Amino acid sequence: MSQDNLVKLKSSASGHVVWTRKNKKKFSNVKLALKKYDPNVRKRVIYKESKK
């Protein structure tokens, strides 16, 4: 994986971190916000893009 495309997603509930890829051409000025499963709170919560 190219390091340029990697983004860090942080859980809004517990601070759990997930790394994923982002298409720079399509989402150049948009911050990602995805709903994913958080194992710490055992629920689906919103993960927002944060600094590396």
Backbone torsions as a table, in degrees:
resi	resn	phi	psi	omega
1	MET	NA	137.9	176.0
2	SER	-73.1	137.0	-178.3
3	GLN	-69.1	-22.3	-179.9
4	ASP	-68.0	-32.1	-176.1
5	ASN	-87.8	-8.9	-177.9
6	LEU	-75.9	136.1	174.4
7	VAL	-131.5	151.4	-178.7
8	LYS	-101.9	124.0	177.4
9	LEU	-106.9	128.4	-177.1
10	LYS	-115.6	136.0	-178.7
11	SER	-68.9	140.1	177.7
12	SER	-78.5	-16.8	-177.1
13	ALA	-93.1	-47.8	-171.2
14	SER	-122.6	-12.6	-176.8
15	GLY	90.2	6.6	176.8
16	HIS	-61.2	142.0	-174.7
17	VAL	-115.6	138.3	175.3
18	VAL	-131.0	135.9	176.2
19	TRP	-100.9	137.6	179.1
20	THR	-147.0	174.9	178.8
21	ARG	-100.4	153.4	-179.8
22	LYS	-135.7	134.5	177.5
23	ASN	-77.4	109.6	-175.7
24	LYS	-66.4	-31.9	-179.1
25	LYS	-70.1	-39.4	-175.5
26	LYS	-83.1	-38.4	-175.6
27	PHE	-119.2	52.4	-173.6
28	SER	-69.0	-40.0	-176.4
29	ASN	-116.2	17.9	-178.2
30	VAL	-114.3	134.4	175.5
31	LYS	-87.8	136.0	-179.4
32	LEU	-73.6	144.4	171.8
33	ALA	-143.3	109.5	-176.8
34	LEU	-120.5	149.5	175.7
35	LYS	-96.7	115.6	-176.8
36	LYS	-133.2	167.5	179.2
37	TYR	-79.7	130.1	176.5
38	ASP	-106.5	113.0	-177.4
39	PRO	-68.5	-22.1	-179.1
40	ASN	-70.2	-39.1	179.8
41	VAL	-105.2	-3.8	179.1
42	ARG	56.2	44.3	177.5
43	LYS	-145.6	166.3	171.2
44	ARG	-87.8	124.3	-179.2
45	VAL	-132.8	170.6	179.9
46	ILE	-83.6	129.2	174.0
47	TYR	-105.8	128.9	-179.7
48	LYS	-113.7	148.3	179.0
49	GLU	-66.8	135.5	178.8
50	SER	-133.0	177.4	-179.4
51	LYS	-67.4	151.4	177.7
52	LYS	-70.7	NA	NA
